[in-house]
């Protein structure tokens, strides 16, 4: 499951978030988004 998510991020280079149990996970691909 996590491998598929990382594959999607590498292909699309998007920022997205999803719930993993009770925790919100945010995937950022652009370093400028961290600011």
C-alpha positions in Angstrom: 0.0 0.0 0.0 2.7 2.5 1.0 4.8 1.5 -2.1 1.8 2.4 -4.3 1.5 5.8 -2.7 5.2 6.6 -3.1 4.9 5.5 -6.8 2.0 7.9 -7.3 3.9 10.7 -5.8 7.0 10.1 -7.9 4.9 10.0 -11.1 2.7 13.0 -10.5 4.8 15.1 -8.2 1.8 16.4 -6.3 1.1 17.4 -2.7 -1.6 15.4 -1.1 -2.8 14.2 2.3 -4.6 11.1 3.5 -5.6 9.5 6.8 -3.6 6.5 8.0 -5.7 5.4 11.0 -6.0 8.3 13.4 -3.0 10.2 11.8 -3.1 12.6 8.9 -0.2 12.0 6.5 0.9 14.8 4.2 3.1 14.0 1.2 5.1 16.9 -0.2 7.3 16.6 -3.3 8.3 20.2 -3.8 10.8 21.5 -1.2 9.4 25.0 -1.5 6.1 23.6 0.0 7.9 23.1 3.4 8.3 26.8 3.9 
